């Protein structure tokens, strides 16, 4: 025989329903509407995160992946690549080559490792687990997706930094977006959140554009990488912090 739920476990739902029932004589529709509003007030941020950070990016990735799997051309891929190539300059070659390296082997990957180790040393084990699963899982997911879709790299011109593995989705885009999303979620309850957003979003965009400038990815590779990385991180976050949007580091001012 199953145990009855404890009072503290019933409290949130009971409070929502109590709020819905206030106002004797209300119609069933009005009571349900009031219940919905109470639920939205209590869980609105988590619901928004699930929609904007999980469902919407998954839809974007699915739309792109379907076209790639059917080997259908995306109308914006070649024009955007040609525009990026039209910006080619000697100084920009060095700049975007550097940004590309910082977006993976020289920057993102070392920072991922340091972040997980630092959280572990600080005994922030839940945060460390979240970061390790999100960052490590993103890399494995990218490898699996590349092998599944097996999309060849662009060959519109000879790249100054050629790549020889598959193209979809972009590993650089996934890696930089994964790190950005992890840092934003970890820092969201703190005073550092806006600094992290201002730093990481432009960095992620620049990493993505650097791959277009170098001619080693289609724009759809970049968009897919950003989308699946966002969905993956949010899914891991919601699983790690079940019961709503927990505030990691809540005690930090």
C-alpha positions in Angstrom: 0.0 0.0 0.0 1.6 3.3 -1.1 2.4 6.0 1.5 0.3 9.1 1.6 2.2 12.2 0.5 3.5 14.4 3.3 1.9 17.7 4.0 5.0 19.6 2.8 4.9 17.7 -0.5 1.2 18.6 -1.0 1.7 22.2 0.0 2.5 23.9 -3.4 -0.3 22.2 -5.3 -2.7 22.7 -2.4 -1.9 26.4 -2.3 -2.4 26.8 -6.0 -5.8 25.1 -5.8 -6.8 27.1 -2.8 -6.0 30.2 -4.7 -8.1 29.0 -7.6 -11.1 28.3 -5.3 -11.2 31.7 -3.7 -14.3 33.6 -4.7 -17.4 31.6 -3.9 -19.9 31.3 -6.8 -17.2 31.6 -9.5 -17.9 29.5 -12.6 -15.7 26.4 -13.3 -13.9 28.3 -16.0 -13.1 31.2 -13.7 -11.8 28.8 -11.1 -9.6 27.0 -13.6 -8.4 30.3 -15.0 -7.5 31.4 -11.4 -5.7 28.1 -10.8 -3.7 28.5 -14.1 -2.7 32.0 -13.1 -1.6 30.8 -9.6 0.4 28.0 -11.2 2.0 30.5 -13.6 3.0 32.8 -10.8 4.6 29.9 -8.9 6.3 28.1 -11.8 6.3 30.7 -14.6 10.1 31.0 -14.8 10.6 27.3 -15.0 7.9 27.0 -17.7 9.4 29.8 -19.6 12.9 28.2 -19.4 11.5 24.9 -20.6 9.8 26.5 -23.6 12.4 29.1 -24.6 15.4 27.0 -23.7 14.3 23.5 -24.5 11.3 23.2 -26.7 12.0 26.1 -29.1 15.7 25.2 -29.7 14.7 21.5 -30.2 12.2 22.6 -32.9 14.8 24.7 -34.6 17.3 21.9 -34.6 14.7 19.4 -35.8 13.7 21.6 -38.8 17.4 22.0 -39.8 18.2 18.4 -39.2 15.3 17.2 -41.3 16.5 19.2 -44.3 20.1 18.0 -43.8 19.0 14.4 -43.5 17.0 14.6 -46.7 20.1 16.3 -48.3 18.0 19.4 -49.2 19.8 22.7 -49.7 19.1 25.5 -47.3 18.6 28.7 -49.3 20.6 30.9 -47.0 23.7 28.7 -46.6 25.6 29.6 -49.7 24.7 33.4 -49.8 25.8 33.9 -46.2 29.0 32.0 -46.8 29.8 34.1 -49.8 29.1 37.3 -47.8 31.5 36.1 -45.1 34.2 35.3 -47.6 33.7 38.7 -49.2 35.0 40.3 -46.0 38.3 38.4 -46.2 41.4 40.5 -45.3 44.8 39.6 -44.1 44.2 41.1 -40.6 40.8 39.5 -40.3 42.3 36.1 -41.3 44.5 36.3 -38.1 41.7 37.6 -35.9 39.0 35.1 -36.9 41.6 32.3 -36.9 42.4 33.2 -33.3 38.8 33.5 -32.3 38.1 30.0 -33.8 40.9 28.5 -31.7 39.7 30.2 -28.6 36.2 28.8 -29.3 37.6 25.3 -28.9 41.0 24.0 -28.2 42.7 27.1 -26.9 39.8 28.5 -24.8 36.5 26.7 -24.4 37.9 23.2 -23.7 40.5 24.2 -21.1 38.0 26.5 -19.4 35.4 23.6 -19.2 38.0 21.5 -17.4 39.0 24.3 -15.0 35.3 25.1 -14.3 34.4 21.6 -13.3 37.6 21.2 -11.2 37.0 24.5 -9.4 33.4 23.7 -8.5 34.6 20.3 -7.2 37.4 21.9 -5.1 34.8 24.4 -3.7 32.6 21.4 -2.8 29.8 22.7 -5.1 29.1 19.1 -6.0 25.7 19.7 -7.6 27.0 22.6 -9.7 30.0 20.5 -10.6 27.8 17.6 -11.7 25.6 19.8 -13.7 28.6 21.4 -15.5 30.4 18.1 -16.1 27.3 16.4 -17.5 26.3 19.5 -19.6 29.8 20.2 -21.0 31.0 16.6 -21.4 27.7 15.4 -22.8 27.6 18.2 -25.3 30.9 17.0 -26.8 29.7 13.4 -27.0 26.4 14.5 -28.5 28.2 16.5 -31.2 30.4 13.5 -32.2 27.4 11.3 -32.5 25.4 13.9 -34.5 28.3 14.4 -36.9 28.5 10.7 -37.6 24.8 10.3 -38.0 24.2 13.2 -40.4 27.6 12.8 -42.2 27.4 16.2 -43.8 30.4 17.2 -45.9 32.2 20.5 -45.2 31.7 23.5 -47.5 34.0 23.6 -50.5 33.3 27.0 -52.0 36.9 28.1 -51.6 40.1 26.8 -50.1 40.1 27.5 -46.4 43.1 28.8 -44.5 42.2 26.5 -41.7 40.8 23.3 -43.3 38.8 20.7 -41.4 38.4 17.1 -42.5 35.7 15.6 -40.3 31.9 16.1 -40.8 30.2 19.5 -40.6 26.8 19.2 -39.0 26.3 20.5 -36.3 29.3 22.7 -35.6 31.4 21.6 -32.7 32.7 25.1 -32.1 29.2 26.5 -32.0 28.0 23.8 -29.7 31.0 24.0 -27.4 30.9 27.8 -27.0 27.1 27.9 -26.6 27.2 25.1 -24.0 29.8 26.9 -21.9 27.8 30.2 -22.2 24.6 28.5 -21.2 26.2 26.7 -18.3 27.8 29.9 -16.9 24.6 32.0 -17.4 22.5 29.4 -15.5 25.1 29.1 -12.7 25.5 32.8 -12.3 21.8 33.8 -12.9 21.0 34.2 -9.2 24.1 36.3 -8.6 25.3 39.8 -9.4 27.6 38.4 -12.1 24.8 37.3 -14.4 24.8 40.4 -16.6 28.6 40.5 -16.9 28.5 36.8 -18.0 25.8 37.5 -20.5 27.6 40.6 -21.9 30.8 38.6 -22.2 29.6 35.2 -23.4 26.9 36.0 -25.9 29.1 38.1 -28.2 31.9 35.6 -27.8 29.6 32.8 -28.9 28.4 34.8 -31.9 32.0 35.6 -32.9 33.0 32.0 -32.6 30.2 31.0 -34.9 31.0 33.7 -37.4 34.6 32.8 -37.4 33.7 29.3 -38.7 31.8 30.9 -41.5 34.6 33.3 -42.3 37.0 30.4 -42.5 34.7 28.6 -44.8 34.6 25.4 -42.7 30.9 25.5 -41.8 27.5 26.3 -43.3 25.3 28.8 -41.4 22.9 25.9 -40.7 25.7 24.0 -39.0 26.2 27.0 -36.6 22.5 27.5 -35.9 22.0 23.8 -35.3 25.0 23.8 -32.9 23.6 26.7 -30.9 20.1 25.2 -30.8 21.0 21.7 -29.7 23.5 23.0 -27.2 20.9 25.3 -25.6 18.4 22.5 -25.4 20.9 20.0 -24.0 22.1 22.4 -21.2 18.6 23.4 -20.2 17.5 19.7 -20.1 20.4 18.8 -17.9 19.7 21.8 -15.7 16.1 21.0 -15.2 17.0 17.3 -14.4 19.8 18.4 -12.0 17.7 21.0 -10.2 14.3 19.2 -10.1 11.3 20.9 -8.7 11.8 24.2 -10.5 14.6 26.6 -11.1 16.9 26.1 -8.1 19.3 28.8 -7.4 22.8 27.4 -7.4 25.0 29.6 -5.2 22.0 31.2 -3.7 24.0 32.5 -0.7 26.3 34.5 -3.0 25.2 38.2 -3.0 
